[in-house]
Each structure stands twice: as C-alpha cells, then as structure tokens.
Amino acid sequence: MRATDKTSPLDQTFSIYLDLTRFVAAVMVVLAHYLQYDIVEGKLAAFVPNMGREAVVVFFVLSGFVIAYVTDSKKTSAREYIAARCGRIYSVVLPTLLLAWVLAEVLGKGGAYQLAKPYIYIPLHLLFLGQSWNLSEVPPLLAPFWSLCYEVWYYVLFGVAYYLKGWRRSIAIAGVLAVMGFKLWLLLPVWLSGVALYHLQSRLTLARSTARLGFVLSLLALIIYNLAGMELSLRSIAASSWPFASLPLASAERFLADYLVCLLVVVNFLCARFAGLSGLRRYAGQIRSVASCTFTLYLSHMLVVLAWLQIYPHESKNAYDVIGVTLAVGLVTLALAQLTERRKARFRQPIDWILRQRSTSKA
C-alpha cells in the first residue's frame, strides 16, 4: 500500500505502518499454525503468541481500508476494479491451489474426497464458495483459504454497491448477499469497519500525545484480551446464543470476539495515523519488500509445514528443527512470491484484455 504524493488521502508514514502490520499479521498466522500442528512445544511454545484469528481480523480491516482508498483516491472504473482484484487474488491463488492439489496427491494427505472430484471442488474454490451458507470447505492442505472466501465476496459486494446505480444495484446487492450466506454476513461489519476507518482518518485529527497513548493502550488491550482467554468466553456466548441450530457457525463461530478485536484494531490504526511514527520511514524499503510477500506467506506456509511433517522426523522441542522449518517457509515464500503476487500485473493483463473486449463488443 503506497502513498507518495503529498496530496494523497493516505499519509505515507501511516501507509508504511499498515504494510508492517500486514506482514506481522501474516507471521502471527504462521506461528499460530506452529502451535496447532505441534511444530513447537515445551519451553519454546511459551514464547510463541497464539493470535492467528486476531491476525485474520487485522487482514479484514486492512482489506476494507485498501478497497476504500483505491476506489476513492484512484477513481478506478468498474473494469479496472475487477481486473485489479482478480489480478491480486488469482496471482497467488492459482499457483498455490495447483501446488496444493499436486502435493496432496503426492503425499496422500488430506482432502481425498476433493481429490477424487476435482471437477466439483476446483471450481468451488476458484469461485470462493467454500464458506457460503452451510458449506465449510477449504482446498487440501490450505486451511487459511477459508478467509479468502469471505474477503473475495466482500470485494464483490463492495463493487456492485459502488459501481452500479438504481434498481440494478439493489438487485445485485441482494443477489450477492444471497450467495454469501449468514457466516459472511456476520463478519461483514469487520470488513466494513476498514472502509469506515479510511474515510474517518482523512477527516479526523488527533493530538499526537492522545494518539500515542491510544496506540499503546490498544496494543496492551489486545495482549490482555489474548492472555486472559477472552476469545473462549465470547465464543461460548456466541454458540449458546445462536438461535439457528440448522445453520452451524463454523468459521464464523468467533464473531463476537472478532467484533471486539476489530474495535481494538480500528482504534490502533486510527491512533497510529496521528502518532507520528516517522522512524518507520528509515525502514520503508525493507518493510515494503517483506509486505510484498505477505499474501503468499499467508496462503502457502501450510504447504511447507505439512510437507515438512510428512517427510522429516520433526522434533518440536528441538530449536534447530523449528529454525529449519522456519527457513523452509521463508525460502518457499520468497520463491513463490516471485511468481505470484510480485507478478500480479501479468495475471491482471489477460483479465483486463477480456474486459476491454467485452466493453468494445457492447459498444
């Protein structure tokens, strides 16, 4: 996320902070899976934060923020919006999904029923329908894929609401909401908070001292929330109060906890905007560089972790083994990123061409 023009509605220092946060959030997801799959145990595990779900909330807020920024500042057309979103998503999803499918076949691990019916499940995943209504499907070896089924349909919903007018917009919004289903409805406020935050930060001003205090307190509150196990309590409340037994919450079962984390994230971002974090500018190049691999890291790290556990006799209490799998995750991410999100413009070109041809034929 870049903001280099002085007239940009996005402050440059704040933009760097958001990129840093995006990378840290991806690392938090990786570490959460280290705990989940026993990559690290014992004394080492005490130093590993378990904040994977909180990181996904960060991604949702950032996603809404970015979409609001792009559509507001760049005044993109509907065609440009579609091409940009498709290029961004499919540049990572297509290669990673293909790699996951092949790896699952080779390792014989997970998703056997999907592997037997690729003609059903590959289109399902490419259309990001795996979390709609009562569905709860992710591709083999790609557990983090669930959140993309939320985010992509939020892109679609925003697009039809922003670019269509009159009765066409009303019908399109109703149609998209009908496809999304109740789980995506429940987390929609989290994504929309990012849209609201973008417009708020461009209109509001906080004193630096107030912003710095709020910045620190929001981080402390998030740490306390995690250490106190508040998520478990809120998840229990959500499950017991959910009135529709035939509609399992599944990936949305933490929606109450997500709302609280969302509030803390929005406060943190808003305060960071005015906190004067100018020291980040000295590391802008490094931060931008690692942030450019974030999506690849988020989606592909599970391939490395599961393959590692299948092939190598991993010892979770051995620091050298933990370092080894971490290096493997990093190297695979860097290699894949050269072919995926760092080449997203190439993925966008054919989509842009198809949309231009459609526009020309209609004219």
ABEGO torsion letter per residue (X at the ends): XBBABAABABBAAAAAAAAAAAAAAAAAAAAAAAAAAGABBEAAAAABBBAAAAAAAAAAAAAAAAAAAAAAAAGBBAAAAAAAAAAAAAAAAAAAAAAAAAAAAAAGBEGAAAAABAAAAAAAAAAGAAABEABBBBBBGBAAAAAAAAAAAAAAAAAAAAABBEAAAAAAAAAAAAAAEAAAAAAAAAAAAAAAAAAAAAABBBBAAAAAAAAAAAAAAAAAAAAAGAAAAAAAAAAAABABAABBAEAAAAAAAAAAAAAAAAAAAAAAAAAGBAAAAAAAAAAAAAAAAAAAAAAAAAAAAAAAAAABBBBAABAAAAAAAAAAAAAAAAAAAAABAAAAAAAAAAAAAAAAAAAAAAX
